[in-house]
């Protein structure tokens, strides 16, 4: 049996854990640069607020109903996600982290699946304050379907188990074709044209038809919906092919210096991520882009790929080549809204081959230097140790976060104070 655990309205729930006054109050969380709404409480949904809506379009609703608005606090959300996954991993034989707020779990060999499911829901809520829903079924696709019922219908008490043909058929008849995990919009439209409107309708198609019109991936989904497991647990994350850091600026940037600082910071973060995963990059790409929503302004997008002399995860090396690349594609008189660095052709750190023709580079010394820098930056927040090219202040390109909450779990200065009379 498989389970799919999903944190309910995760970003909103994280904000509520440390601010109980938000309970039963409509709450929304915004994307990077406070651009649009990416998480809503049930109360906000009931008011008709849709996903991906710019807050300016619902300003009257926000003011009228006293809706709490928050900027994305990914440091808080990431830490809370780690806590949720840690609790789950102690209760089940295996876990596959699917996203920041979702995880597949293996329930193989457990004597009482329902008891285990109830314990998971209880312990996660007790240990983190995050409400979760859990769907359990013989396949991962059916577990996804069960999870939606656990979340939608209060009678399930946040746990739905599909463990019989009767339950499976009933669930599939109530599931729209475009709500099936693995069925994209294009396939859903084609299936509707053939009179297939529900997941149950889809299972009634012939195996030959599904394989012919939807290839092997569609056939796998078809089999999973009939209770035949075709998608295994990925207990180890697949190896990364690239590392990307990009940001949309809170304000348009025209001058080279703040743009170069942004690229340097993105490159440094890429290098840090590579070291965390014991990887190194053989090439990198730098890109810059203007604001395409400003139709009255001249637009410019450009990128450049730079092969690195030696596969590396050294911050100074990656930042140096990224900044040199920026010099080649930068054009003045444009207002840039986004920039990023992508390190490609990623290889294991142990596979790095030193440059025999560069005798002045002390690779072992550079490795020790990066270890010390990572240790200090992990101990002290805000990356206290960095390159001069990363700048001191980021006022020219920093994200717009006008409604940012505190990092209650990762910054000592943001820990909640409890006052007793």
ABEGO torsion letter per residue (X at the ends): XBBBBBBBGAAAAAAAAABAAABGBBBBBBBBGGABBABBBAAAAAAGBBBGBBAAAAAAAAAAAGBBBBBBBAAAAAAAAAAAAAAAAAABABBBBABAABBBBBABGBABAAAAAAAAAAAAAAAAGBBBBBBBBABAAAAAAAAAAAAABAAAGGBBBBABAAAAAAAAAABBAAABBGBBAAAAAAAAAAGBABAAAAAABBAAAAAAAAEAAAAAAAAAAAGBBABBBBABBBBBABBBBBBBBABBBABAAAAAAAAAAAAAAAAAAAAAAGBBBABBBBBBBBBAABAABBBBBBBBBBBBABBBABAAAAAAAAAAAAAAABBBGBBBABBBBBBBGBBBAAABBBBAABAABBAAAAAAAAAAAAAAAAABBGGABBBAAAEABAAAABBBBAABBBBAAABAAABBBBBBX
